[in-house]
Amino acid sequence: MKEILKRYSMAIIFLFLVIVLMIAGTMGVMKFGDKMIKDTGLKMKPRGESINR
């Protein structure tokens, strides 16, 4: 087990780093988009809303 951890430790660290960066990037884009929509004062609604009536 120790041999496996030694062999793949850099790959595991890199994988977790990529995962953390992807989550942080997604959250940042969501926050930016929400702020941009809030500043315009528009109301978001799904496209299919008129079909469901």
LODOSE-869866 format. One record per residue: residue number from 0; x, y, z of N, C-alpha, C in turn. Coordinates in steps of 0.2 Angstrom, whole numbers, plus 2048, in hexadecimal, padded with zeros to 3 digits. Layout:
N
<pt NUM,<X,Y,Z>,<X,Y,Z>,<X,Y,Z>>
...
// end
This chain:
53
<pt 0,<804,7FA,800>,<800,800,800>,<804,806,800>>
<pt 1,<80A,806,804>,<80E,80C,804>,<811,80D,7FD>>
<pt 2,<813,808,7FA>,<816,808,7F3>,<812,80C,7EE>>
<pt 3,<80B,80A,7EF>,<806,80D,7EA>,<806,815,7EC>>
<pt 4,<805,816,7F2>,<805,81D,7F4>,<80B,821,7F2>>
<pt 5,<811,81E,7F3>,<817,822,7F1>,<817,823,7E9>>
<pt 6,<815,81E,7E5>,<815,81E,7DE>,<810,823,7DB>>
<pt 7,<80A,823,7DE>,<805,828,7DB>,<803,82E,7DF>>
<pt 8,<808,830,7E4>,<806,835,7E8>,<806,83C,7E5>>
<pt 9,<80A,83D,7E0>,<80A,843,7DC>,<804,843,7D8>>
<pt 10,<802,83E,7D5>,<7FC,83E,7D1>,<7F6,83F,7D5>>
<pt 11,<7F5,83C,7DB>,<7EF,83D,7DF>,<7EF,845,7E1>>
<pt 12,<7F5,847,7E3>,<7F5,84F,7E5>,<7F3,853,7DF>>
<pt 13,<7F5,852,7D9>,<7F3,855,7D3>,<7EC,855,7D2>>
<pt 14,<7E9,84F,7D3>,<7E2,84E,7D2>,<7DE,852,7D7>>
<pt 15,<7E0,852,7DD>,<7DC,855,7E2>,<7DD,85D,7E1>>
<pt 16,<7E2,85F,7DE>,<7E3,866,7DD>,<7DF,868,7D7>>
<pt 17,<7DE,864,7D2>,<7DA,866,7CC>,<7D3,866,7CE>>
<pt 18,<7D1,861,7D3>,<7CA,861,7D5>,<7C8,867,7D9>>
<pt 19,<7CD,869,7DD>,<7CC,86F,7E1>,<7CB,876,7DD>>
<pt 20,<7D0,876,7D8>,<7D0,87C,7D3>,<7C9,87C,7CF>>
<pt 21,<7C7,876,7CD>,<7C1,876,7C9>,<7BB,878,7CD>>
<pt 22,<7BA,876,7D3>,<7B5,878,7D8>,<7B5,87F,7D9>>
<pt 23,<7BB,882,7DB>,<7BC,889,7DC>,<7BA,88D,7D6>>
<pt 24,<7BC,88B,7D0>,<7BA,88F,7CA>,<7B3,88F,7C8>>
<pt 25,<7B0,889,7C9>,<7A9,889,7C8>,<7A5,88D,7CD>>
<pt 26,<7A7,88D,7D4>,<7A4,891,7D8>,<7A5,899,7D7>>
<pt 27,<7AB,89B,7D5>,<7AC,8A1,7D3>,<7A8,8A4,7CD>>
<pt 28,<7A7,8A0,7C8>,<7A3,8A1,7C2>,<79C,8A2,7C4>>
<pt 29,<799,89E,7C8>,<792,89E,7CA>,<791,8A5,7CE>>
<pt 30,<796,8A6,7D3>,<795,8AC,7D7>,<796,8B3,7D2>>
<pt 31,<79A,8B3,7CD>,<79B,8B8,7C9>,<794,8B9,7C5>>
<pt 32,<792,8B3,7C2>,<78B,8B3,7BE>,<785,8B6,7C2>>
<pt 33,<785,8B3,7C8>,<77F,8B6,7CD>,<780,8BD,7CE>>
<pt 34,<786,8C0,7CF>,<787,8C7,7D0>,<785,8CB,7CA>>
<pt 35,<787,8C8,7C4>,<786,8CC,7BE>,<77E,8CC,7BD>>
<pt 36,<77B,8C7,7BE>,<773,8C7,7BD>,<770,8CB,7C2>>
<pt 37,<772,8CB,7C8>,<76F,8CF,7CD>,<770,8D7,7CC>>
<pt 38,<775,8D8,7C9>,<776,8DF,7C7>,<772,8E2,7C1>>
<pt 39,<770,8DD,7BD>,<76C,8E0,7B7>,<765,8E0,7B9>>
<pt 40,<762,8DD,7BF>,<75C,8DD,7C1>,<757,8D9,7BD>>
<pt 41,<75A,8D4,7B8>,<755,8D0,7B4>,<753,8CA,7B9>>
<pt 42,<74D,8C7,7B7>,<74B,8C1,7BA>,<74C,8BB,7B6>>
<pt 43,<750,8B6,7B8>,<751,8B0,7B4>,<74B,8AC,7B5>>
<pt 44,<749,8A9,7AF>,<744,8A3,7AF>,<746,89E,7AA>>
<pt 45,<744,898,7AB>,<746,893,7A6>,<743,894,79F>>
<pt 46,<746,891,79A>,<743,892,793>,<73C,88E,793>>
<pt 47,<73C,888,796>,<736,884,795>,<730,887,798>>
<pt 48,<730,88C,79C>,<72A,88E,7A0>,<724,890,79C>>
<pt 49,<725,893,796>,<71F,894,792>,<71C,88D,78F>>
<pt 50,<720,888,78E>,<71D,882,78C>,<719,87E,791>>
<pt 51,<71B,87F,797>,<718,87C,79D>,<711,87E,79F>>
<pt 52,<70F,884,79C>,<709,887,79E>,<703,884,79B>>
// end
